[in-house]
Each structure stands twice: as C-alpha cells, then as structure tokens.
C-alpha cells in the first residue's frame, strides 16, 4: 500500500534526523573542550621542509621542557607573540648565552630574569643557521591556529595544528544539513496529511486499508524496532571491545603513578626552593646506568643540623640506628628485558632530567610523567638530533661524516643505530 510506504519513509527520516542531531551533539560536546585562536599575522608562510624540520628538531630537543609553543607559561614564557616583544637580533644572543645578556644590563633581560624567579636559561652553542631555523619554526608554529585541549593528568594544555576542517566550518555545514532535513520532514508530513484526506474520501477502501491510512505515527516506536535495538547492541559491543583493547594495550604502563613514600620527601622544597642539583642525591645520574636512590648518609649531610626535631627526619635517624636502608618505593620501572643507561642520555646526549621526568622541582609528590613505552622511546630516537658532550671524538667524526653526505639536515639518533634492537634489548 502507498500509505504503508509513507509510514516507512517517516520512520526512516526520523532515524536519520535523530542520528544527525546525535552527531551534532557529540561534536558540540567535543568543541567545549577545544578552543581556537586566530592566526595573528594572517597566514605566515611555512618555512622550507629542511628549515622547518631542523627547527622542529632543535625545539623538541632543547626547548620543550621549559617553553610552550603557545602563549601559556611553563618554566619560561610561552612563544606566542615572542617576535612582537623582541626581534631576532635580540633573541639570538639571548638563546646562545642569556647570562651574558643579563650581565650587560639589558633592561628587558633583567626584567625577564626577575619575573621568572631568577631562573637562568640554559646556554646553547647553536650555529647561526640553526638559530634561524629554530626561530623560523617558532615564528610559524606559535602563530598557527592552535587547538588547546585539557590534559587528563593535571589540567595542563597542549597546542596542536588545526589541520582538517575547522570547527566553525563543520558546525555551519552540520547546521545547514539539519535545516534541510527539517524542511524535508515538514514537506513529507504535509504530503502525508494531504494523501490521508484524499484516501479517506474514497468509498472503496476496506477496513484494513482504512486502519493503515488513519494510523498515527508514534516516534517512540523507533526505539522498539529491531534495527534500532540492533544498532544499540552493536555500539555497546564496539565500546566494550575498544575499552578492553585499550586496557590490554595499557598493561604495564604506569603513567601518573605516584606512590606514598615511607618518608614525606618534597622535591618541590629541595630541588625547587633550595635548588639542590639532581646529581647531589642521585649520584649515578651523570656517570652510571642507574641514577641510584640516595642513601641515608646523603640526607644526613644536611639533616644532622637542619630540622632535627621533625618527625619525618626522625625516620632517617631510626633507619641509621637500626642499620637498615630507607625502603623508598621505585616510581620509574622498565621491564627487565630493556636496557637503559642514564649517563648515555644525561652526560653524552646532554638531556635535561625534566625531558623524561617532567618538572620534578614543582612536584610535592613525584609522579611518573612519561609513559616509558617502547614506542615513546623509539619516537624520541627518530626525532632527536644527535647532541653530545664537547671533546667526544667519536661523535665529532660521525657528525662530520653526516654533514659531508647529508648536508645541513640534522643527524638523528636513529641514524647512528638508535633503533637497533640490540641497543636496548639484551
């Protein structure tokens, strides 16, 4: 029957409209967690691939532990708008040796130095072309339309490129589609009403036909249909499967792990306020495979005179009296099958502790910041340019050979065997 077909079309359009509104709602909910900022210069041209990749490597290798590419402050100021505050002629010597710029009496340098608690920025012996590449990368990336996303582990924000369809354009397109569907639905209802009146005027309709013509459309019947229930069941199975898969992939990953230690030791106080170097307590960090956990006698170098009456310090005295080590709980653990050498990364590569462990000097209770997965390590080796301590002839010769064959493109850890299985696995 024609009227029966109309009823089917009604239900089909209702399902489409319901799905479209659902998609729109999901997208709107995602949009609440994102915000876009306009490109300040109207579309800065992207540097060449070689310059961009060189600058990106230098940025990720040396700058990300202290600076954000957007306007948000980290250890130091954010990079957005940096070229409105200072020009390149000022920025280059600042990057190479900020202490010399401060000592010269530069008013802005001293203002910056005091604003950030007199924290001295690390000096970088970059070549002039490396400085240009780094500044070109910062100029381009800091002014891009960025997406700011709430981080799940502490409310921090991260910025990314705005690739793909913009949020505003997607909303506009979705709104137009919703409007068109509403118009179609209205026209269909009008047609059904007219046809019902026409069919009711016919005298040759039997009782079965009249029942179909005069039946009322119940939108809630959609939720009782097999198609709808099957769809809901399928979505439920997929969500459960995805959750289970994520759980299996996450086995062994302890990102965010922050156990309660036997003594309430504050890194924020010791490494932050009093600026005690990591190597003072973790004596092996620059010269051994393991950073080592400090022994009680290292604590006593200060606490035989400082806060001797503190209940937490008394725990150290008790450990010494009983000739038993303090049972600190290890936070950063690698599988036994993986080999990692601290000195290779801190002494030879010159990495800062914060690159893997985060801003420990701001942590009251230390937590594992990085996932420490195989993929995380491999990605770092693929992106990190080779940097090493001065006077290391082995790396000097490698870099010389690389520059002679590959040009100015930075040599990454991957290119010196950083992805060979035997490097990390026995």
C-alpha positions in Angstrom: 0.0 0.0 0.0 1.1 3.5 -0.8 0.2 4.7 2.7 2.2 2.0 4.3 5.3 3.1 2.3 4.8 6.7 3.5 4.8 5.4 7.1 8.1 3.6 6.4 9.6 6.8 4.9 8.5 8.7 8.0 10.4 6.3 10.3 13.5 6.4 8.1 13.7 10.1 8.1 13.2 10.2 11.8 16.1 7.9 12.3 18.3 10.0 10.0 17.3 13.2 11.8 18.0 11.5 15.2 21.4 10.3 14.1 22.3 13.8 12.7 21.3 15.5 15.9 23.3 12.9 17.9 26.4 13.6 15.8 25.9 17.3 16.2 25.6 16.9 20.0 28.8 14.8 20.2 30.7 17.3 18.1 29.4 20.2 20.2 30.5 18.4 23.4 34.0 17.9 21.9 34.0 21.6 21.0 33.6 22.5 24.6 37.0 21.0 25.3 38.7 22.8 22.4 39.3 26.5 21.6 40.7 28.0 18.5 42.9 31.1 18.2 43.2 33.2 15.0 46.4 33.4 13.1 47.8 36.7 14.2 49.7 37.6 11.1 47.0 36.5 8.6 48.8 33.3 7.5 52.6 33.2 7.9 54.3 31.2 5.2 55.7 27.9 6.3 59.5 27.6 6.0 61.0 25.1 3.7 60.9 21.4 4.8 64.6 21.4 5.6 64.4 24.6 7.7 61.2 23.5 9.3 62.5 20.0 10.3 65.8 21.4 11.6 63.9 24.0 13.7 61.4 21.4 14.9 64.2 19.0 16.0 66.0 21.8 17.8 62.8 22.9 19.5 61.8 19.4 20.6 65.3 18.5 21.7 66.1 21.7 23.7 63.1 23.9 24.4 60.0 21.9 25.2 61.0 21.2 28.8 60.8 24.9 29.6 58.6 26.6 27.0 55.2 26.1 25.3 54.8 26.9 21.7 51.5 28.7 22.5 51.0 31.7 24.9 50.9 29.6 28.1 53.8 29.9 30.6 55.7 26.9 31.6 59.1 27.2 33.3 59.7 30.1 31.0 57.3 32.3 28.9 55.2 30.9 26.0 56.4 31.6 22.5 53.2 33.1 21.0 53.9 36.8 20.3 57.6 36.5 21.1 58.5 38.4 17.9 56.2 41.3 19.0 58.2 41.6 22.2 61.7 41.1 20.9 63.4 41.0 17.4 65.8 38.3 16.1 68.8 40.5 16.8 68.0 40.3 20.5 66.8 36.7 20.6 69.9 35.1 19.0 72.4 36.2 21.7 69.8 35.5 24.4 69.5 31.9 23.2 73.2 31.4 22.9 74.1 33.0 26.3 71.3 34.6 28.3 73.6 35.2 31.3 75.8 37.5 29.2 72.7 39.5 28.0 71.6 39.8 31.6 75.1 40.9 32.8 75.2 43.5 30.0 72.5 45.4 31.9 69.8 44.9 29.3 66.6 46.2 30.9 64.2 43.6 29.3 66.6 40.7 30.0 66.8 41.6 33.7 63.0 42.1 33.9 62.5 38.6 32.5 65.2 37.2 34.8 63.5 38.6 37.9 60.0 37.7 36.7 60.8 34.0 36.5 62.4 33.8 39.9 65.9 34.5 38.6 66.0 31.1 36.8 68.9 31.1 34.3 68.1 29.8 30.9 70.5 27.1 29.6 73.0 28.4 27.1 73.0 26.8 23.6 76.0 26.7 21.3 73.9 26.9 18.1 75.2 27.9 14.7 73.7 31.0 13.1 71.8 28.9 10.6 70.5 26.7 13.4 69.2 29.8 15.2 67.5 31.0 12.1 65.8 27.6 11.6 64.7 27.5 15.2 63.3 31.0 15.1 61.6 30.3 11.8 59.9 27.2 13.3 58.8 29.2 16.4 57.5 32.1 14.3 55.4 29.7 12.1 54.1 27.3 14.8 53.4 29.9 17.5 51.1 31.9 15.2 49.2 28.9 13.7 45.6 28.4 14.6 46.0 26.1 17.6 43.7 23.7 19.4 44.0 23.8 23.1 43.0 20.6 24.8 42.6 19.9 28.5 45.1 17.3 29.6 43.7 14.5 31.6 46.6 14.2 34.1 46.6 17.6 35.6 44.7 20.3 33.7 47.6 21.3 31.6 47.0 22.4 28.0 48.8 21.4 24.8 48.6 23.0 21.4 48.4 21.4 18.0 47.9 22.3 14.4 44.4 23.0 13.2 44.6 20.5 10.3 41.4 19.3 8.6 38.0 21.0 8.6 37.8 23.9 11.1 35.3 23.7 13.9 33.3 26.7 12.7 33.0 25.3 9.2 31.9 21.9 10.4 29.3 23.5 12.7 28.0 25.6 9.8 27.8 22.6 7.4 26.1 20.4 10.0 23.6 23.2 10.8 22.7 23.5 7.1 22.1 19.7 6.8 19.9 19.8 9.9 17.8 22.6 8.4 17.4 20.8 5.1 16.3 17.6 6.8 13.8 19.5 8.9 12.4 21.0 5.7 12.2 17.6 4.0 10.5 16.2 7.1 7.9 19.1 7.1 7.2 18.6 3.4 6.7 14.8 4.0 4.3 15.4 6.8 2.3 17.8 4.7 2.2 15.2 1.9 1.1 12.5 4.3 -1.7 14.8 5.6 -3.0 15.6 2.1 -2.9 12.0 1.0 -4.7 10.8 4.1 -7.5 13.2 3.4 -7.7 12.1 -0.2 -7.8 8.4 0.7 -10.4 8.9 3.5 -12.7 10.4 0.8 -12.6 7.3 -1.3 -15.5 5.0 -0.7 -13.9 1.7 -2.0 -11.4 1.4 1.0 -11.9 -1.7 3.1 -11.4 -1.8 6.9 -7.8 -2.9 6.7 -6.9 0.0 4.3 -8.7 2.5 6.5 -6.8 1.3 9.5 -3.5 1.8 7.7 -4.5 5.3 6.4 -5.7 6.5 9.8 -3.0 5.1 12.0 -1.0 7.6 14.0 2.8 7.8 13.8 4.4 7.1 17.1 8.1 8.3 17.2 8.8 6.1 20.2 8.1 3.0 18.2 11.5 3.6 16.5 13.2 2.7 19.8 11.4 -0.6 19.9 12.3 -1.6 16.3 14.8 -4.4 15.7 17.0 -2.0 13.6 17.4 0.4 16.5 17.9 -2.2 19.1 20.5 -4.0 16.9 22.3 -0.7 16.4 22.5 0.0 20.1 23.7 -3.6 20.7 26.4 -3.2 18.1 27.6 0.2 19.5 27.7 -1.4 23.0 29.8 -4.3 21.8 32.2 -2.0 20.0 32.6 0.3 23.0 33.2 -2.8 25.3 35.7 -4.2 22.7 37.5 -0.8 22.5 37.7 -0.4 26.2 39.1 -4.0 26.6 41.7 -3.4 23.8 42.8 -0.1 25.4 43.1 -2.0 28.7 45.3 -4.7 27.2 47.5 -2.2 25.4 47.9 -0.3 28.7 49.1 -3.3 30.7 52.4 -2.3 32.3 52.0 1.4 31.6 52.2 3.4 34.9 52.0 6.9 33.7 50.8 9.1 36.6 52.0 6.6 39.2 52.7 8.5 42.4 53.1 6.1 45.4 53.3 7.3 49.0 56.9 7.1 50.1 58.0 5.9 53.6 59.3 9.5 54.3 57.4 12.5 53.0 60.2 13.9 50.9 59.3 17.1 48.9 61.2 17.6 45.6 59.4 20.9 45.4 61.2 22.0 48.5 64.6 20.5 47.9 65.0 20.7 44.1 62.7 23.8 43.7 63.1 26.2 46.6 66.6 25.2 47.6 67.8 24.3 44.0 69.7 21.2 45.0 71.1 19.6 41.9 69.7 16.2 40.9 73.2 14.7 40.9 73.7 15.5 44.5 71.2 13.0 45.7 71.0 10.7 42.6 74.8 10.2 42.4 74.8 7.9 39.4 72.7 10.0 37.1 75.6 11.5 35.2 78.1 8.6 35.4 76.2 5.3 35.6 73.5 3.2 34.2 71.2 3.9 37.2 70.5 7.3 38.8 70.6 5.5 42.2 68.4 6.1 45.2 70.0 8.3 47.8 71.3 6.6 50.9 70.5 7.9 54.4 74.0 9.4 54.9 73.4 11.8 52.0 70.3 13.0 53.8 72.4 13.4 56.9 74.8 15.8 55.2 72.2 18.4 55.9 69.8 17.0 58.4 72.3 16.4 61.1 71.8 20.1 61.7 68.6 21.0 59.8 65.1 20.3 61.3 66.5 17.6 63.5 63.2 17.5 65.5 61.0 16.8 62.6 59.1 13.5 62.8 60.0 12.7 59.2 63.7 13.4 59.8 63.5 11.1 62.9 62.6 8.3 60.5 66.1 8.8 58.9 67.8 8.6 62.3 65.9 5.5 63.1 67.0 3.8 59.9 70.6 4.6 60.6 70.3 3.4 64.2 68.8 0.1 63.0 71.4 -0.2 60.2 68.6 -0.6 57.7 68.2 1.3 54.4 65.1 3.5 53.8 62.7 1.5 51.8 61.9 4.1 49.1 59.3 2.9 46.5 60.7 2.9 43.0 58.5 5.0 40.6 60.1 4.7 37.2 60.4 1.0 36.2 61.4 -0.6 33.0 61.0 -4.3 32.1 64.0 -6.5 32.8 64.3 -7.1 29.1 65.0 -3.4 28.4 68.4 -1.7 28.9 68.6 2.0 29.7 71.7 3.9 30.7 71.3 7.3 32.4 74.8 8.5 31.7 74.4 7.9 27.9 71.5 10.3 27.9 72.4 12.9 30.5 76.2 13.0 30.1 76.8 12.1 26.4 73.5 13.3 24.9 73.1 16.2 27.3 69.4 15.7 28.0 67.8 17.5 30.9 66.2 15.4 33.6 62.9 17.2 33.0 62.7 15.9 29.5 61.7 12.4 30.8 60.7 13.1 34.4 58.9 16.3 34.0 59.2 19.4 36.2 60.2 17.5 39.3 61.2 20.7 41.1 57.5 21.6 41.1 56.3 18.2 42.4 55.4 17.8 46.1 55.0 14.1 45.4 56.9 12.7 42.4 54.8 11.0 39.7 55.7 9.2 36.5 55.2 11.8 33.7 56.2 9.8 30.6 54.6 6.5 29.5 58.1 4.9 29.2 56.8 2.6 26.5 58.9 1.2 23.6 57.0 3.5 21.1 57.7 6.5 23.2 61.5 5.8 23.2 61.6 5.0 19.5 59.7 8.2 18.6 62.3 10.2 20.6 65.2 8.5 18.8 63.6 9.2 15.5 63.1 12.9 16.2 66.1 13.8 18.4 69.1 15.3 16.8 72.5 14.0 18.0 73.9 16.2 20.6 76.9 15.2 22.8 79.5 16.5 25.3 82.3 18.5 23.8 85.6 16.7 23.1 83.9 13.4 22.2 85.8 12.5 19.1 83.6 9.5 18.2 80.5 11.7 17.8 82.6 14.5 16.2 83.7 12.2 13.4 80.1 10.9 12.9 78.7 14.4 12.6 81.5 15.4 10.2 80.7 12.4 8.0 77.0 13.1 8.2 77.4 16.8 7.2 79.5 15.7 4.3 76.9 13.3 2.9 73.6 14.6 4.1 74.2 18.4 4.1 72.7 20.5 6.8 69.9 18.2 7.8 70.4 17.2 11.5 71.6 13.7 12.3 69.2 11.9 14.4 69.7 9.2 16.9 68.0 6.8 14.6 70.8 7.3 12.0 73.5 6.2 14.4 71.8 2.9 15.3 69.3 4.2 17.8 66.6 1.8 16.5 68.7 -1.3 16.5 67.1 -4.0 18.7 70.4 -4.9 20.5 70.8 -1.3 21.7 68.0 -1.7 24.3 67.5 -5.4 24.4 70.0 -7.9 25.7 
